[in-house]
Amino acid sequence: RLVSALGSGQASDASDPPESAGTSHALPGSLTARETEVLGLIGEGLSNHEIGERLVLGQATVKTHVNRIFAKIGVRNRAQAVRYAIGHGLARPR
């Protein structure tokens, strides 16, 4: 599976959860599954600390995910990220 993924250029980040065999999920903004999960939690209003606790990730890892998400979806701050998450169905407005 790894050799196949590397050959096709689709290797995933080691922190990403494995996807179910045979399923294909279109993730917004070319986000990884983990980044999509983090973006959803940002959209729910969680802080980096709360996201880290929820996903059992260190603060530096969460910050890296957040920075990559912002770059991939073209936003500059959390408010814009929340709007993006709600607009793409990753979070619900309160």
C-alpha positions as CSV (number, residue, x, y, z in Angstrom):
1,R,0.0,0.0,0.0
2,L,2.8,2.4,0.9
3,V,4.7,1.7,-2.3
4,S,1.6,2.2,-4.3
5,A,0.8,5.5,-2.6
6,L,4.4,6.7,-3.1
7,G,4.3,5.8,-6.7
8,S,1.1,7.7,-7.3
9,G,2.3,10.7,-5.3
10,Q,-0.5,10.3,-2.8
11,A,1.4,9.5,0.4
12,S,-0.4,10.8,3.4
13,D,1.0,12.5,6.5
14,A,1.8,9.9,9.3
15,S,-0.5,11.7,11.7
16,D,-3.5,11.3,9.3
17,P,-5.9,8.6,10.3
18,P,-6.1,5.7,7.7
19,E,-9.0,5.9,5.3
20,S,-11.4,3.0,4.9
21,A,-10.6,0.8,2.0
22,G,-12.5,1.6,-1.1
23,T,-13.7,5.0,0.1
24,S,-12.8,8.3,-1.6
25,H,-13.5,11.5,0.3
26,A,-13.2,14.9,-1.5
27,L,-11.6,17.1,1.1
28,P,-11.9,20.9,0.7
29,G,-8.8,22.9,-0.4
30,S,-6.7,19.8,-0.8
31,L,-6.6,19.3,3.0
32,T,-5.6,16.0,4.5
33,A,-8.1,14.1,6.6
34,R,-6.4,15.4,9.8
35,E,-6.3,19.0,8.6
36,T,-10.0,18.7,7.8
37,E,-10.6,17.4,11.3
38,V,-8.7,20.3,12.8
39,L,-10.5,22.8,10.6
40,G,-13.8,21.4,11.8
41,L,-12.8,21.9,15.4
42,I,-11.6,25.4,14.7
43,G,-15.1,26.0,13.2
44,E,-16.6,24.7,16.4
45,G,-14.7,27.4,18.2
46,L,-12.0,25.3,19.9
47,S,-8.7,26.8,20.8
48,N,-5.4,25.2,19.8
49,H,-5.1,23.9,23.3
50,E,-8.6,22.3,23.2
51,I,-7.9,20.8,19.8
52,G,-4.7,19.3,21.1
53,E,-6.5,17.8,24.0
54,R,-9.3,16.5,21.9
55,L,-7.0,14.9,19.3
56,V,-4.2,14.0,21.7
57,L,-1.7,16.2,19.8
58,G,1.0,18.5,21.1
59,Q,0.6,22.2,20.8
60,A,3.4,22.5,18.1
61,T,1.6,19.9,16.0
62,V,-1.7,21.7,16.3
63,K,-0.1,25.0,15.4
64,T,1.6,23.3,12.3
65,H,-1.8,21.9,11.2
66,V,-3.5,25.3,11.7
67,N,-0.8,27.1,9.7
68,R,-1.0,24.6,6.8
69,I,-4.7,24.8,6.8
70,F,-4.6,28.6,6.6
71,A,-2.2,28.5,3.7
72,K,-4.1,25.8,1.8
73,I,-7.5,27.5,2.1
74,G,-6.2,31.0,1.7
75,V,-7.3,32.6,4.9
76,R,-5.4,34.8,7.3
77,N,-7.1,34.3,10.6
78,R,-9.4,32.1,12.7
79,A,-12.5,34.1,11.9
80,Q,-12.0,33.4,8.1
81,A,-11.2,29.8,8.9
82,V,-14.5,29.4,10.8
83,R,-16.4,31.0,7.9
84,Y,-14.7,28.5,5.5
85,A,-15.5,25.6,7.8
86,I,-19.1,26.5,8.1
87,G,-19.4,27.2,4.3
88,H,-18.0,23.7,3.6
89,G,-20.2,21.9,6.1
90,L,-17.3,21.1,8.5
91,A,-18.9,23.0,11.4
92,R,-22.3,24.4,12.2
93,P,-23.0,28.0,13.2
94,R,-24.0,28.5,16.8
